[in-house]
Amino acid sequence: RDRAGLVQSDLMQISDAGEAGKLPVLTGLRDGTIKYRRADPNEEWLTWEQVKTRGSGDCEDLTTAVASDLISAGISARPVAYEAKPGLWHVVVQVEGIPGVDFIDPSREGGMGEIQ
């Protein structure tokens, strides 16, 4: 699935829900109401609304939802994939405009341990 297209779709969902600027997914990760779950075998990419409703997502689901949260609040953000170790890819949020913060790892915020 196209990450940029999913972010655009998520932004429409956030607007329709009246949640723009409220950061509900990031807040949910930090207060424990939204959790990291291991990658699903089908690699279905969840929307912002699905992450909120299910209360969980894997790294790309959480990252796209958090990037969308931040963008809706006027913060420059985008999902970025990197190879954490040979053959293991991980996705985080790259942000601009928050002093001292370059990246947010929604999976770790949601309870994922260190990448082994």
C-alpha positions in Angstrom: 0.0 0.0 0.0 1.2 3.5 -0.7 2.2 5.3 2.5 1.7 8.8 1.2 -1.8 7.8 -0.1 -2.6 6.2 3.3 -1.5 9.4 5.1 -3.8 11.5 2.9 -6.7 9.1 3.6 -5.9 9.2 7.3 -6.0 13.0 7.3 -9.5 13.0 5.8 -10.6 10.5 8.5 -9.0 12.8 11.2 -10.8 15.8 9.8 -14.1 14.0 9.5 -13.8 12.8 13.1 -13.1 16.3 14.4 -9.8 15.1 15.8 -7.4 17.4 13.9 -4.6 18.6 16.2 -5.7 16.4 19.1 -3.1 13.6 18.6 -5.4 10.7 19.7 -3.2 7.9 18.4 0.1 9.3 19.9 -1.7 10.0 23.2 -3.2 6.5 23.2 0.3 5.0 22.7 1.6 7.0 25.6 -1.3 6.3 28.0 -1.4 2.6 27.0 -4.9 2.6 25.3 -3.2 1.8 22.0 -0.5 -0.9 21.8 2.1 -2.3 19.5 1.3 -5.7 18.1 3.6 -7.9 16.0 3.3 -7.7 12.2 0.3 -9.5 10.9 1.1 -12.3 8.4 -1.0 -10.6 5.6 0.7 -7.2 6.1 -2.6 -5.4 5.9 -2.0 -1.7 6.4 -4.5 -0.3 8.8 -6.0 3.2 8.5 -5.9 5.8 11.3 -9.5 4.9 12.2 -8.8 1.2 12.3 -5.8 1.7 14.6 -7.9 3.8 16.9 -10.8 1.4 16.9 -8.7 -1.8 17.3 -6.4 -0.1 19.9 -3.3 -1.7 18.2 -1.2 -1.9 15.1 2.2 -3.0 13.9 5.0 -0.7 13.1 3.8 0.6 9.7 0.2 1.0 11.0 1.2 2.9 14.1 3.8 5.0 12.3 1.4 6.1 9.5 -1.3 6.9 12.1 1.1 9.0 14.3 2.5 10.8 11.3 -1.1 11.7 10.3 -1.8 12.8 13.9 1.2 15.1 13.8 0.5 16.5 10.3 -3.1 17.3 11.4 -1.5 19.4 14.2 0.6 21.3 11.8 3.9 19.4 12.5 6.0 18.2 9.6 6.1 14.4 9.8 6.5 11.4 7.5 6.9 7.7 7.8 10.5 6.4 7.1 11.5 2.8 6.7 15.0 1.6 7.5 16.8 -1.7 7.8 17.2 -2.2 11.6 19.3 -5.4 11.0 19.9 -7.5 7.9 16.5 -8.6 6.6 14.4 -6.8 9.3 12.8 -3.5 8.3 11.2 -1.1 10.7 9.2 2.1 10.2 9.4 5.3 12.3 8.2 8.9 12.1 10.6 11.5 11.0 9.6 14.9 12.4 10.7 18.5 11.9 9.9 21.5 14.0 9.9 19.9 17.5 13.1 21.0 19.3 15.3 18.0 20.2 13.1 15.5 18.4 14.1 14.1 15.0 12.3 10.7 15.1 9.4 9.2 17.0 9.1 5.4 17.2 5.4 4.6 17.7 6.1 0.9 18.1 8.3 1.5 21.1 5.8 4.0 22.5 3.3 1.2 22.2 5.3 -1.4 24.1 7.6 -3.0 21.5 10.9 -4.0 23.0 14.4 -3.4 21.5 15.0 -4.7 18.0 17.1 -7.8 18.4 
